[in-house]
Amino acid sequence: MTGRVRRPATVPPTSVSGNGVQALASSCRIATMSLNDSTIAARGDRLRPLRYLLRTPLLLLHIVVSLPIALLLIALPTARLRLRSGERVDHRTIRAWSTGLLRIFGFRLRRVGEPSREATLFVANHISWIDITLMHSQHAMGFVAKDEISRWPLIGWLASRAGTIYHRRGNDHSLRDVMEQMVARLRAGFAVGVFPEGGTGDGRVLRVFHARILQTAVDAGVPVQPVALRYGEHGDAQAIVAFAPGEPFVHNFLRLLGGPSRIAEVHFLEPLAPVAGGRRGMADLARARIIEALSA
């Protein structure tokens, strides 16, 4: 088994404040930056300005109109009522809003397998900020994420509203507090999502999973479900969606906003039963299954 997944083919590459609108308006100039193997900017992506022209108004409409409606539905006393499908109103609202955002960015969603409907620890590979939105489009869950995400425009605010648990890297006290919150939520019957690589990757290599975070599933007595996130046909857009070295969030956000339409796949794989004292084996098995799905 290797941690190297299929290498992508070479492909060319909150509230709304005045500053946010200005940033979006200047996206055509900023977002032409790309990854090393993405030569689309050099060759000239003539459709990129047209995509900005179409998607920017849709994005603003989604934030200014759809977002307040979604927040109202989540805040109402009826939010915890269940639909005929058994899904809660607030969870369905989160999925619908996230799906809309992905479509505005040109992503066509494809799901393989089914998410567990019981309290579950979901573990996934991590490529970009959009991973959380992609998973929320399929199943509502509270995420564990790095503390800096809370300061990202729009995404950080939405993540906080969705119940994200923030972790300060390198802080053992913070990690203990995060794990205690995770166990409490899992025992209460809620789903929690984590990225056990400990950060975003380059889209090519799946790094070793940190096993300690999986101890929460053992302590709560809930299953672990591996999730493989893949962008493009057969994953050929993994490295394009990923952050370029040193690329800030806003640049990645705007670059994806103007990018071509592409597939976004979510593979829900066979859940793993919690094994006392076996968190390392669980982490390795979850990673192996994700690698297999990404390489298929």
SEBA-539491 format. One record per residue (C-alpha): residue in three letters; y, z, x. Coordinates in steps of 0.25 Angstrom, whole numbers, plus 2048, in hexadecimal, padded with zeros to 3 digits. Each point is the difference from the previous one (the first is absolute). Layout:
# residues N
REC   res    yy    zz    xx
REC   ALA     Y     Z     X
...
This chain:
# residues 296
REC   res    yy    zz    xx
REC   MET   800   800   800
REC   THR   80E   7FD   805
REC   GLY   80E   803   7FB
REC   ARG   805   7F2   801
REC   VAL   801   7F9   7F3
REC   ARG   802   7F1   7FE
REC   ARG   80B   7FB   808
REC   PRO   80A   7F9   7F7
REC   ALA   803   7F2   802
REC   THR   80D   7FC   806
REC   VAL   80A   7FF   7F5
REC   PRO   80E   7FD   801
REC   PRO   807   80A   7FC
REC   THR   82B   857   7C2
REC   SER   80A   7FC   7FB
REC   VAL   808   7F3   803
REC   SER   80C   802   808
REC   GLY   80B   7F7   805
REC   ASN   7F9   800   80E
REC   GLY   7F2   7FD   7FA
REC   VAL   805   7F4   7F9
REC   GLN   808   7FB   80D
REC   ALA   7F3   802   808
REC   LEU   7F8   7F8   7F6
REC   ALA   80B   7F5   7FF
REC   SER   7FF   7FF   810
REC   SER   7F1   7FF   800
REC   CYS   7FF   7F1   803
REC   ARG   807   803   80D
REC   ILE   7F9   80C   804
REC   ALA   7F1   7FE   7FB
REC   THR   7FD   7F3   808
REC   MET   7FB   80A   80B
REC   SER   7F1   7FF   801
REC   LEU   7F4   804   808
REC   ASN   7FB   7FA   80D
REC   ASP   7F6   7F7   7FA
REC   SER   809   7FC   7F4
REC   THR   809   7F4   803
REC   ILE   805   7FD   7F3
REC   ALA   80E   804   803
REC   ALA   800   7F7   80C
REC   ARG   7FB   7F4   7F9
REC   GLY   809   803   7F4
REC   ASP   7FB   805   7F3
REC   ARG   809   7F8   7F7
REC   LEU   7FB   807   7F3
REC   ARG   804   80E   805
REC   PRO   80E   7FF   7FB
REC   LEU   7FB   7FB   7F2
REC   ARG   7F6   80C   800
REC   TYR   80C   809   802
REC   LEU   808   7FA   7F6
REC   LEU   7F5   801   7F5
REC   ARG   7FA   80E   804
REC   THR   80D   808   804
REC   PRO   805   800   7F1
REC   LEU   7F2   803   7FB
REC   LEU   7FF   80C   80A
REC   LEU   80E   805   7FC
REC   LEU   7FC   7FF   7F1
REC   HIS   7F3   807   803
REC   ILE   807   80C   806
REC   VAL   80C   801   7F7
REC   VAL   7F9   7FD   7F3
REC   SER   7F1   802   801
REC   LEU   800   80C   809
REC   PRO   809   809   7F7
REC   ILE   7F6   7FC   7F4
REC   ALA   7F4   804   809
REC   LEU   806   80D   804
REC   LEU   804   804   7F1
REC   LEU   7F1   7FD   7FC
REC   ILE   7FB   809   80C
REC   ALA   80A   80B   7FC
REC   LEU   7FD   800   7F1
REC   PRO   7F7   80B   7FA
REC   THR   7F6   7F4   7FC
REC   ALA   7FE   7FC   80F
REC   ARG   7F3   807   800
REC   LEU   7FA   7FA   7F4
REC   ARG   7F5   7F7   802
REC   LEU   7FF   7F2   7FB
REC   ARG   7F3   7FA   7FA
REC   SER   7FC   7FC   80E
REC   GLY   800   80F   804
REC   GLU   80B   7FE   809
REC   ARG   80D   809   7FF
REC   VAL   80D   7FA   7FC
REC   ASP   807   804   80D
REC   HIS   7F5   7FA   809
REC   ARG   800   7F3   7F8
REC   THR   80F   800   802
REC   ILE   7FF   802   80F
REC   ARG   7F6   7F5   801
REC   ALA   808   7F6   7F7
REC   TRP   80D   802   808
REC   SER   7F8   7FF   80E
REC   THR   7FA   7F3   7FB
REC   GLY   80D   7FA   7FC
REC   LEU   806   803   80E
REC   LEU   7F4   7FA   807
REC   ARG   802   7F3   7F7
REC   ILE   80F   7FF   803
REC   PHE   7FC   800   80F
REC   GLY   7F7   7F5   7FD
REC   PHE   7F2   807   801
REC   ARG   7F5   7FC   7F8
REC   LEU   7F7   80B   7FD
REC   ARG   7F1   800   802
REC   ARG   7F7   80C   7FE
REC   VAL   7F1   802   804
REC   GLY   7F8   80C   7FB
REC   GLU   806   80B   7F7
REC   PRO   807   80D   804
REC   SER   7FA   80D   7FD
REC   ARG   805   806   7F3
REC   GLU   7FD   80E   804
REC   ALA   807   809   80B
REC   THR   7FE   7F8   80D
REC   LEU   806   7FF   80E
REC   PHE   803   7F1   802
REC   VAL   801   7FC   80F
REC   ALA   805   7F2   804
REC   ASN   805   7F8   80B
REC   HIS   80F   800   803
REC   ILE   808   7F4   802
REC   SER   80E   801   7FA
REC   TRP   808   808   7F7
REC   ILE   7FB   7F7   7F4
REC   ASP   7F2   806   801
REC   ILE   804   80B   7F8
REC   THR   806   7F7   7F5
REC   LEU   7F4   7F8   800
REC   MET   7F6   80B   7FE
REC   HIS   80A   806   7F5
REC   SER   7FE   7F3   7F9
REC   GLN   7F2   802   7FE
REC   HIS   7FE   80F   7FF
REC   ALA   80B   80C   7FF
REC   MET   7FE   80A   80B
REC   GLY   808   809   809
REC   PHE   801   7FC   80E
REC   VAL   801   807   80E
REC   ALA   80B   7F9   808
REC   LYS   808   802   80C
REC   ASP   80D   808   7FE
REC   GLU   809   7F4   803
REC   ILE   7FC   7F8   7F4
REC   SER   807   80A   7F8
REC   ARG   80D   7FB   806
REC   TRP   7FD   7F1   7FE
REC   PRO   809   7F9   7F5
REC   LEU   7FA   7FF   7F3
REC   ILE   7F1   801   804
REC   GLY   802   80E   805
REC   TRP   807   805   7F3
REC   LEU   7F5   7F9   7F8
REC   ALA   7F5   806   809
REC   SER   806   80E   7FE
REC   ARG   800   7FE   7F1
REC   ALA   7F2   7FC   800
REC   GLY   7FC   80D   806
REC   THR   7FE   7FC   80F
REC   ILE   7FD   80C   80A
REC   TYR   808   7FE   80D
REC   HIS   7FB   803   80D
REC   ARG   808   803   80D
REC   ARG   7F8   7FA   80B
REC   GLY   7FC   809   80C
REC   ASN   803   80C   7F7
REC   ASP   7F3   808   7FE
REC   HIS   807   809   7F6
REC   SER   804   7F4   7F8
REC   LEU   7F2   7FA   800
REC   ARG   7FA   80D   7FC
REC   ASP   80A   801   7F4
REC   VAL   7FD   7F1   7FD
REC   MET   7F1   803   7FF
REC   GLU   801   80C   7F7
REC   GLN   808   7F8   7F7
REC   MET   7F6   7F5   800
REC   VAL   7F5   809   7FD
REC   ALA   808   806   7F4
REC   ARG   802   7F3   7FA
REC   LEU   7F2   7FB   802
REC   ARG   7FB   80D   7FA
REC   ALA   809   7FE   7F4
REC   GLY   7FA   7F2   7FD
REC   PHE   80A   7F7   807
REC   ALA   7FE   7F4   809
REC   VAL   806   801   80E
REC   GLY   802   7F4   80A
REC   VAL   800   801   80F
REC   PHE   801   7F6   80C
REC   PRO   7F7   807   80A
REC   GLU   805   7F7   80C
REC   GLY   80C   809   800
REC   GLY   80A   7F4   7FF
REC   THR   801   7F1   7FE
REC   GLY   7F8   7F7   809
REC   ASP   803   7F2   804
REC   GLY   7F6   7FA   7F6
REC   ARG   7F6   7FC   80A
REC   VAL   7F9   80C   805
REC   LEU   7FC   80C   7F7
REC   ARG   802   80C   808
REC   VAL   7F7   80D   800
REC   PHE   802   808   7F4
REC   HIS   804   80F   801
REC   ALA   7F5   808   7FA
REC   ARG   807   80D   7FE
REC   ILE   807   7FA   7F4
REC   LEU   7F3   7FD   7F9
REC   GLN   7FD   80F   801
REC   THR   808   801   7F3
REC   ALA   7F6   7F9   7F8
REC   VAL   7F5   809   805
REC   ASP   808   80C   7FD
REC   ALA   803   7FB   7F2
REC   GLY   7F2   7FB   7FD
REC   VAL   805   7F2   7FD
REC   PRO   7FB   7F2   804
REC   VAL   807   7F7   80B
REC   GLN   802   7F1   7FC
REC   PRO   803   7F6   80B
REC   VAL   80B   7F6   7FC
REC   ALA   802   7F3   808
REC   LEU   80E   7FA   7FF
REC   ARG   801   7F1   804
REC   TYR   80B   7F6   7FF
REC   GLY   7FF   7F1   800
REC   GLU   7F3   7F8   7FE
REC   HIS   7F5   806   808
REC   GLY   80B   80A   806
REC   ASP   807   7F5   807
REC   ALA   80E   806   7FD
REC   GLN   7FC   80E   805
REC   ALA   809   7FF   80D
REC   ILE   80B   7FA   7F8
REC   VAL   801   80B   7F6
REC   ALA   7FF   80A   80B
REC   PHE   80C   806   807
REC   ALA   804   7F8   80C
REC   PRO   802   809   80D
REC   GLY   80C   808   7FE
REC   GLU   803   7FA   7F2
REC   PRO   808   809   7F7
REC   PHE   7FC   802   7F1
REC   VAL   80C   7F8   7FB
REC   HIS   7FD   7F4   808
REC   ASN   7F1   800   7FC
REC   PHE   804   802   7F1
REC   LEU   80A   7F4   801
REC   ARG   7F6   7F7   808
REC   LEU   7F5   802   7F6
REC   LEU   80A   7FE   7F4
REC   GLY   803   7F2   805
REC   GLY   7F2   7FD   805
REC   PRO   7F6   7F6   7F9
REC   SER   7F7   804   7F5
REC   ARG   7F3   806   804
REC   ILE   7F4   807   7FC
REC   ALA   7FF   80F   800
REC   GLU   7F2   806   7FF
REC   VAL   7FB   80E   7FD
REC   HIS   7F2   803   803
REC   PHE   7FB   80D   7F9
REC   LEU   7F3   803   808
REC   GLU   7F4   809   7FD
REC   PRO   804   80E   800
REC   LEU   7FB   80A   80A
REC   ALA   7FB   80E   7FB
REC   PRO   806   80C   807
REC   VAL   7F8   805   80B
REC   ALA   802   80E   805
REC   GLY   803   800   80F
REC   GLY   7FF   7F1   800
REC   ARG   80E   7FB   800
REC   ARG   7FF   7F8   80D
REC   GLY   7F4   7F9   7FA
REC   MET   807   7FD   7F3
REC   ALA   80C   7FB   808
REC   ASP   7F8   7F7   808
REC   LEU   7F8   7FB   7F4
REC   ALA   80D   7FD   7F8
REC   ARG   806   7F9   80C
REC   ALA   7F3   7F7   802
REC   ARG   800   7FC   7F1
REC   ILE   80F   7FC   800
REC   ILE   7FE   7F8   80D
REC   GLU   7F4   7F9   7F9
REC   ALA   809   7FD   7F4
REC   LEU   80B   7FB   808
REC   SER   7F7   7F7   808
REC   ALA   7F9   7F9   7F4
